[in-house]
């Protein structure tokens, strides 16, 4: 189901973003597709969704996917919506890291501070994962379609 289909009523993308901004208390700014991989010391998530800003807050939310193949093969699991947010001012730093190292950090095998940023050569061969280190909390790991634009907004 696309995010702008709310139940049986079809909603235009413009209306969807207007309602989302109203729900979050401001106007939606930056928007990108993203996959939330997880946070340091937690479990792997791999949730595709939308990443967007409203004021000084970055939001991520996933949406229920309609997977016909999974309906045939496996019993349907109850969908649980995931929403997370953080203040832009709460970001200590960001860096592009490898997916393998991000997974190790999510699983608690390495500390967030020990991750090295991907160099230019690594970015040629690997899809970068954005590590977002929060000043008073865990590191979040996401694959972001508009990575450069998000990093410019976070300015870290």
N, C-alpha and C positions, 0 to 999 in steps of 0.2 A: 504494500500500500504506500503510495507516495505521501509525503508529509502534508500536502495540502488537501488530501481527501480525509475529511473528518467525518467518520461514520458513513452515512449514506449521502451526505451532502457534499457535492463537489465545491471546492474552493479554489480560486485562482491563486497563483503564487504571490501576487501582490497582496491579496487579502490575507494569505497565510502569514507573510512577514509583518503586515500591519497588526494582526492579532498577536503575533509573537512579541512584537515590540510593546504592545499594550500590556501583555501578561508580565513582561520583564521590567516594565516601568520606564521605558524610553524608546528611542528609535534604533532600529537595527542598523549597524554600520557594516563592518567587514563580514563576509559570508564565504565559507569554503566547505567542501566535502572533506571529511577526515575519518580516520579510524582510530578509536581510542584503544590502545593496546593494554593499558593497565597503569598502575602506580607502583612505585618502589615498595618491595616487601609484601606485595599483595598477590593476587592471582591474575593470570592472563585473561584478558577480556576479548579483544579482537572485534569490537563493535563498530561497524560503519555507521556514520551519521552526519550531522551538520554541526559545524563549529561557527560561531558568530559572536559579534560583540554588541553589547548594549551599554552605552556610556563607558564606564571604567571597568566593566565586567566582561569576561570571556565566558561563553556558555558552550557546552557540548550536549547534544541530545541525540539519542538513537530513535529509530522508528521500527515498528513491527514490520517484518518482511514477510511477504506471501511467497513461500517456497513450496511449489507443488510437488517437487521430487521428495522433499522431506515428509510431506503428508503421506506419500505412498509407502516409503521405506520405514519410517520411524513414527512412533506415536507422538502426537503434538505435545510439546512442553508449553507450559503457561508462560506467556510473554511478560517480562518485567521491564518496564521502561527505565532507562538510565539517563539521568540528567546530572551534570556536574558543572560547577562554575568556580571561578576564582577572579579576584581583583587583579587588574594589570599591575597595580602598584605593589602587589604581593609577590611578584616574580623576582627572584634573586638573579637568575640567569637562564639563558636558553643555549642549547647547543645541538647540533646534528650529530647523532651517533649511529652506529650500526644496529640493525635489528637484532642480531645475535647478542650483542652486549646489553641492549635494552631488555631483552627477554631474561637474561641472567639477572639483571637488576630487579625486574618485576618479581622474579622468583625468589629474591632475597639472597642470591649467591654472591653478588658483588654490591658494594655500596654505591650510591648515586654519585658520590664525590670522586670515585675512582674511574669513571668513564672518560675516555678520551674522545675529543671531537673527531669526526670524519675529516680527513684531508681531501684535497682536490682529487687525488687519484681514487680514493675510496668512493667519492661521490659519483665518479664515472661508472663504477661497476656495481654499486650497492644503492638501494633505495634508502635515503636517509630517514631516520626516525627522530622527531623533535623531542628532546628532553626539556621539560619545563620544570625547573627547580623552584619551588615555592619557599619563601623565607621562613615560614613557620609551618612546615608540613612536608609531605612526600614530594618526590619528583613524579610528574606525569609524563607518559610516553604516548606520542601520537604520530601517525603518518598523516600529513596534511597536504592536500593538493596544492594550495597556494602558500607554500612554506616561506618563501622570501617575504611576501606581503605580511604574513603573520608576524614574522620576526621583526619586521620594521615597526609594526604596531606595538609589540612588546618591548622593543628597543633595548634588549638585553642580549 
